[in-house]
Amino acid sequence: MKLTILKLNNVPIAVLESIESPINSVQDALELLENANSQGIRKIMIKKEHLHKDFFNLKSGLAGEIIQKVINYYKQLAIVGDFDMYQSKSWLDFVYESNKTGQIFFAESTDDAVKYLTK
């Protein structure tokens, strides 16, 4: 797991650059959070592709478990990608509520993610 630290608008952001396999467990997510934590970084940006497909199936519970860990670690996480293929009401509600809380943000572009993480 390779994190790059960027300082954007005077805010340090950990960007997940590469990963051997998608984040497919709570343990994988904890590794990411602990890596950022060890560097004193509160804000993290990842690509949709860094998450296992089960994350996007809310019935799997993976998304809820990972988001709970992000909240417990007092981090902000921006997930960048095209989410148009996920149109279920439960998914759309999940994204809406997540974006509203301020801890997790689903962004269409890196620019949107940066705006969210640096505000």
Backbone as CSV, one residue per row, in Angstrom:
resi,resn,N_x,N_y,N_z,CA_x,CA_y,CA_z,C_x,C_y,C_z
1,MET,0.856,-1.176,0.000,0.000,0.000,0.000,0.897,1.232,0.000
2,LYS,0.805,2.015,-1.053,1.660,3.192,-1.171,0.832,4.467,-1.036
3,LEU,1.131,5.227,0.001,0.481,6.523,0.219,1.438,7.641,-0.154
4,THR,0.911,8.623,-0.845,1.658,9.845,-1.130,1.001,10.949,-0.328
5,ILE,1.802,11.771,0.320,1.251,12.882,1.091,1.353,14.144,0.253
6,LEU,0.213,14.755,0.010,0.155,16.023,-0.706,-0.260,17.108,0.257
7,LYS,0.266,18.292,0.064,-0.163,19.436,0.867,-0.908,20.366,-0.085
8,LEU,-2.220,20.358,0.014,-3.069,21.149,-0.870,-3.813,22.179,-0.042
9,ASN,-3.712,23.436,-0.451,-4.315,24.534,0.315,-3.891,24.464,1.784
10,ASN,-2.638,24.091,1.992,-2.047,24.003,3.331,-2.609,22.859,4.179
11,VAL,-3.270,21.893,3.531,-3.862,20.758,4.229,-3.172,19.475,3.742
12,PRO,-2.595,18.692,4.656,-1.983,17.427,4.231,-3.051,16.371,3.948
13,ILE,-2.909,15.724,2.787,-3.851,14.693,2.368,-3.052,13.457,1.966
14,ALA,-3.438,12.311,2.513,-2.825,11.048,2.121,-3.586,10.521,0.910
15,VAL,-2.866,10.298,-0.175,-3.469,9.786,-1.404,-2.967,8.362,-1.617
16,LEU,-3.903,7.434,-1.710,-3.532,6.049,-1.968,-3.196,5.931,-3.443
17,GLU,-1.919,5.707,-3.726,-1.438,5.659,-5.102,-1.526,4.259,-5.689
18,SER,-1.093,3.287,-4.912,-1.111,1.923,-5.432,-1.415,0.952,-4.301
19,ILE,-1.930,-0.169,-4.734,-2.324,-1.198,-3.779,-2.222,-2.542,-4.497
20,GLU,-1.793,-3.569,-3.795,-1.631,-4.880,-4.430,-2.964,-5.499,-4.814
21,SER,-3.942,-5.388,-3.935,-5.279,-5.891,-4.225,-6.280,-4.934,-3.593
22,PRO,-7.502,-4.905,-4.102,-8.490,-3.957,-3.568,-8.746,-4.174,-2.076
23,ILE,-9.136,-3.122,-1.421,-9.519,-3.192,-0.011,-10.779,-4.038,0.060
24,ASN,-10.661,-5.220,0.668,-11.805,-6.125,0.695,-12.160,-6.619,2.086
25,SER,-11.604,-5.960,3.097,-11.921,-6.335,4.473,-11.723,-5.134,5.382
26,VAL,-12.265,-5.249,6.557,-12.072,-4.202,7.557,-10.597,-4.102,7.908
27,GLN,-9.908,-5.235,7.944,-8.476,-5.229,8.258,-7.682,-4.426,7.231
28,ASP,-8.032,-4.570,5.950,-7.373,-3.782,4.903,-7.610,-2.292,5.120
29,ALA,-8.834,-1.951,5.472,-9.165,-0.539,5.721,-8.404,-0.017,6.936
30,LEU,-8.299,-0.844,7.963,-7.546,-0.442,9.153,-6.082,-0.190,8.823
31,GLU,-5.526,-0.992,7.948,-4.132,-0.790,7.531,-3.966,0.584,6.881
32,LEU,-4.903,0.941,6.026,-4.874,2.258,5.389,-4.989,3.368,6.431
33,LEU,-5.944,3.238,7.333,-6.161,4.266,8.360,-4.961,4.388,9.291
34,GLU,-4.395,3.274,9.687,-3.233,3.293,10.581,-2.001,3.864,9.886
35,ASN,-1.870,3.586,8.594,-0.763,4.144,7.820,-0.863,5.667,7.804
36,ALA,-2.049,6.187,7.518,-2.248,7.643,7.529,-2.062,8.191,8.944
37,ASN,-2.578,7.479,9.923,-2.484,7.919,11.311,-1.031,8.034,11.767
38,SER,-0.210,7.070,11.368,1.194,7.088,11.784,1.950,8.288,11.216
39,GLN,1.392,8.879,10.157,2.007,10.059,9.557,1.300,11.350,9.974
40,GLY,0.349,11.223,10.903,-0.365,12.390,11.400,-1.337,12.986,10.403
41,ILE,-1.832,12.175,9.476,-2.730,12.656,8.428,-4.168,12.277,8.772
42,ARG,-5.054,13.240,8.681,-6.474,13.033,8.978,-7.320,12.836,7.729
43,LYS,-6.812,13.269,6.587,-7.614,13.275,5.366,-7.001,12.324,4.344
44,ILE,-7.871,11.485,3.754,-7.406,10.440,2.848,-8.238,10.480,1.568
45,MET,-7.555,10.274,0.445,-8.247,10.195,-0.837,-7.871,8.876,-1.509
46,ILE,-8.887,8.143,-1.951,-8.662,6.901,-2.675,-9.534,6.889,-3.927
47,LYS,-9.204,5.999,-4.842,-10.005,5.808,-6.046,-11.006,4.676,-5.807
48,LYS,-12.108,4.763,-6.493,-13.134,3.722,-6.415,-12.528,2.345,-6.672
49,GLU,-11.581,2.283,-7.584,-10.953,1.012,-7.959,-10.159,0.378,-6.821
50,HIS,-9.840,1.165,-5.803,-9.110,0.629,-4.658,-10.011,-0.172,-3.720
51,LEU,-11.316,-0.127,-3.972,-12.268,-0.843,-3.127,-12.788,-2.083,-3.848
52,HIS,-12.908,-3.155,-3.124,-13.468,-4.393,-3.673,-14.920,-4.152,-4.068
53,LYS,-15.381,-4.885,-5.063,-16.759,-4.704,-5.555,-17.808,-4.927,-4.465
54,ASP,-17.488,-5.716,-3.441,-18.430,-5.938,-2.340,-18.749,-4.649,-1.581
55,PHE,-17.835,-3.705,-1.606,-18.083,-2.422,-0.938,-19.358,-1.779,-1.485
56,PHE,-19.586,-1.938,-2.783,-20.704,-1.273,-3.452,-21.998,-2.073,-3.370
57,ASN,-21.936,-3.253,-2.780,-23.126,-4.049,-2.496,-23.411,-3.870,-1.007
58,LEU,-24.319,-2.993,-0.694,-24.552,-2.641,0.712,-24.961,-3.836,1.559
59,LYS,-25.550,-4.840,0.935,-25.954,-6.036,1.678,-24.756,-6.786,2.247
60,SER,-23.580,-6.600,1.651,-22.373,-7.293,2.147,-21.946,-6.754,3.511
61,GLY,-22.307,-5.512,3.800,-21.928,-4.897,5.073,-20.541,-4.279,5.075
62,LEU,-19.765,-4.508,4.016,-18.388,-4.016,3.978,-18.325,-2.487,4.031
63,ALA,-19.173,-1.831,3.267,-19.159,-0.361,3.257,-19.448,0.195,4.652
64,GLY,-20.450,-0.330,5.302,-20.798,0.149,6.641,-19.687,-0.068,7.644
65,GLU,-19.040,-1.241,7.569,-17.948,-1.537,8.498,-16.753,-0.622,8.266
66,ILE,-16.424,-0.389,7.001,-15.283,0.483,6.697,-15.583,1.908,7.110
67,ILE,-16.771,2.370,6.815,-17.124,3.746,7.175,-17.109,3.929,8.691
68,GLN,-17.556,2.922,9.419,-17.516,3.007,10.880,-16.078,3.151,11.374
69,LYS,-15.142,2.454,10.744,-13.725,2.574,11.133,-13.191,3.969,10.812
70,VAL,-13.582,4.516,9.671,-13.166,5.885,9.318,-13.652,6.853,10.385
71,ILE,-14.882,6.695,10.807,-15.451,7.561,11.848,-14.714,7.356,13.167
72,ASN,-14.477,6.096,13.540,-13.791,5.799,14.807,-12.380,6.370,14.847
73,TYR,-11.716,6.425,13.697,-10.361,6.956,13.620,-10.331,8.474,13.395
74,TYR,-11.494,9.110,13.391,-11.602,10.566,13.187,-10.910,11.014,11.908
75,LYS,-11.160,10.275,10.836,-10.587,10.600,9.530,-11.677,11.122,8.610
76,GLN,-11.241,11.751,7.533,-12.123,12.108,6.436,-11.625,11.331,5.234
77,LEU,-12.547,10.716,4.517,-12.193,9.880,3.381,-12.973,10.337,2.159
78,ALA,-12.259,10.638,1.089,-12.881,10.944,-0.197,-12.617,9.769,-1.127
79,ILE,-13.683,9.282,-1.735,-13.592,8.180,-2.688,-13.928,8.757,-4.058
80,VAL,-12.980,8.660,-4.975,-13.122,9.297,-6.289,-13.451,8.254,-7.351
81,GLY,-14.488,8.545,-8.140,-14.814,7.649,-9.237,-16.180,7.932,-9.824
82,ASP,-16.527,7.139,-10.805,-17.824,7.219,-11.450,-18.733,6.196,-10.780
83,PHE,-19.758,6.672,-10.127,-20.664,5.809,-9.376,-22.018,5.665,-10.064
84,ASP,-22.116,6.114,-11.316,-23.394,6.111,-12.036,-23.979,4.718,-12.224
85,MET,-23.137,3.694,-12.202,-23.647,2.333,-12.413,-24.428,1.820,-11.212
86,TYR,-24.302,2.495,-10.084,-25.004,2.091,-8.863,-26.199,3.011,-8.680
87,GLN,-27.371,2.503,-8.981,-28.555,3.355,-8.977,-29.652,2.890,-8.031
88,SER,-29.373,1.916,-7.189,-30.420,1.474,-6.263,-30.725,2.605,-5.281
89,LYS,-31.945,2.638,-4.818,-32.347,3.679,-3.872,-31.487,3.621,-2.614
90,SER,-31.204,2.404,-2.139,-30.394,2.288,-0.916,-28.987,2.832,-1.141
91,TRP,-28.384,2.585,-2.311,-27.051,3.113,-2.594,-27.087,4.630,-2.683
92,LEU,-28.050,5.166,-3.417,-28.147,6.624,-3.574,-28.375,7.305,-2.225
93,ASP,-29.202,6.700,-1.371,-29.420,7.236,-0.023,-28.126,7.176,0.792
94,PHE,-27.401,6.082,0.662,-26.141,5.896,1.373,-25.134,6.984,0.977
95,VAL,-24.998,7.217,-0.322,-24.067,8.244,-0.810,-24.511,9.617,-0.332
96,TYR,-25.791,9.902,-0.431,-26.313,11.203,-0.002,-26.017,11.440,1.483
97,GLU,-26.340,10.463,2.309,-26.112,10.607,3.756,-24.622,10.690,4.078
98,SER,-23.818,9.883,3.396,-22.374,9.920,3.630,-21.807,11.287,3.290
99,ASN,-22.176,11.816,2.148,-21.668,13.126,1.730,-22.128,14.229,2.679
100,LYS,-23.280,14.050,3.276,-23.831,15.053,4.186,-23.117,15.082,5.540
101,THR,-22.624,13.929,5.994,-22.041,13.849,7.345,-20.701,14.550,7.484
102,GLY,-19.924,14.604,6.391,-18.637,15.276,6.462,-17.455,14.361,6.715
103,GLN,-17.697,13.061,6.940,-16.580,12.141,7.171,-16.215,11.374,5.902
104,ILE,-17.213,11.041,5.120,-17.011,10.284,3.884,-17.610,11.103,2.753
105,PHE,-16.900,11.134,1.631,-17.391,11.890,0.483,-17.145,11.090,-0.782
106,PHE,-18.190,10.894,-1.546,-18.075,10.247,-2.846,-17.973,11.353,-3.883
107,ALA,-16.830,11.423,-4.553,-16.538,12.516,-5.484,-16.407,11.985,-6.906
108,GLU,-16.903,12.767,-7.845,-16.780,12.378,-9.250,-15.384,12.647,-9.796
109,SER,-14.683,13.597,-9.197,-13.365,13.966,-9.709,-12.404,14.221,-8.554
110,THR,-11.129,14.185,-8.889,-10.105,14.514,-7.895,-10.284,15.945,-7.416
111,ASP,-10.626,16.858,-8.318,-10.843,18.255,-7.927,-11.951,18.375,-6.886
112,ASP,-13.060,17.646,-7.091,-14.153,17.671,-6.113,-13.697,17.118,-4.765
113,ALA,-12.901,16.063,-4.809,-12.398,15.454,-3.572,-11.492,16.425,-2.827
114,VAL,-10.623,17.106,-3.550,-9.712,18.079,-2.944,-10.517,19.218,-2.308
115,LYS,-11.523,19.714,-2.999,-12.363,20.777,-2.435,-12.990,20.332,-1.128
116,TYR,-13.497,19.103,-1.114,-14.126,18.560,0.095,-13.114,18.429,1.230
117,LEU,-11.945,17.881,0.914,-10.953,17.611,1.957,-10.244,18.864,2.465
118,THR,-10.276,19.942,1.702,-9.559,21.147,2.127,-10.481,22.257,2.628
119,LYS,-11.751,21.968,2.736,-12.652,23.035,3.223,-12.664,23.105,4.730
